[in-house]
């Protein structure tokens, strides 16, 4: 039942809450069962963030000036392929992820997660917990992703996700149901493990974490490396430039958010060699273009 009363809200009056906290309280008070309210808002949030984050990359595909930022410009995923991907992702969301989301509330409350309590945790608490979840998920993802590239695991499970060698945003959650379950455990397992040990975690923090994780996953599969992409500001951030190679070559770069596990385990050597080769080729083209311009200028002067 809904336990969102002012008595269990740290003795804070309704008037003292901020706008979001008031909306949070009002929303949960609409429902008789807290578990239903939690599942609905979690699923709606997931859909809005997931597809909302995909839209800018879909638009970018139709803007010629953005083509220079494509990591694999020679490979174009046609509308038919994207439509097939969309239908598969939606099917997975409703038939696989939605039931799991409905099962989240009883597990979370069993371990002591705060659901309706207001006011929310301090922003510093939210920040360090979300940062910790990124590290935990990245570690989980690296090792289980590597495992999914082993023999039968790849053939019968992970191969579906690699159907697109030039990924795009919508393909972030295009995967076999077992892969959704396995790698999804890394996303929600961190918060559940944390709250089971500390009994200090709020649902709003989990929602922020999930939203940022979706942003990261979609960006990594976007196929674009913009000058403003996060990896240009955080050298240890993986980003699309890192993960796109994994889809192109089917090897190396198993991490999700960060680069350190691939660096420590040597599973980025082929990736580094490839990037070095591409950089050398780019430098040679620039040098040739510069020499061509110099020669042309010299010919003009001689003619004059």
Secondary structure as GFF3:
##gff-version 3
##sequence-region A 1 304
A	DSSP	three_ten_helix	6	8	.	.	.	ID=ss1
A	DSSP	three_ten_helix	14	16	.	.	.	ID=ss2
A	DSSP	alpha_helix	19	29	.	.	.	ID=ss3
A	DSSP	alpha_helix	34	60	.	.	.	ID=ss4
A	DSSP	three_ten_helix	64	69	.	.	.	ID=ss5
A	DSSP	alpha_helix	79	92	.	.	.	ID=ss6
A	DSSP	pi_helix	93	97	.	.	.	ID=ss7
A	DSSP	alpha_helix	98	102	.	.	.	ID=ss8
A	DSSP	alpha_helix	104	110	.	.	.	ID=ss9
A	DSSP	alpha_helix	123	148	.	.	.	ID=ss10
A	DSSP	alpha_helix	151	156	.	.	.	ID=ss11
A	DSSP	three_ten_helix	158	163	.	.	.	ID=ss12
A	DSSP	three_ten_helix	169	173	.	.	.	ID=ss13
A	DSSP	alpha_helix	177	198	.	.	.	ID=ss14
A	DSSP	alpha_helix	203	220	.	.	.	ID=ss15
A	DSSP	three_ten_helix	230	232	.	.	.	ID=ss16
A	DSSP	alpha_helix	239	249	.	.	.	ID=ss17
A	DSSP	alpha_helix	260	265	.	.	.	ID=ss18
A	DSSP	alpha_helix	269	303	.	.	.	ID=ss19
###
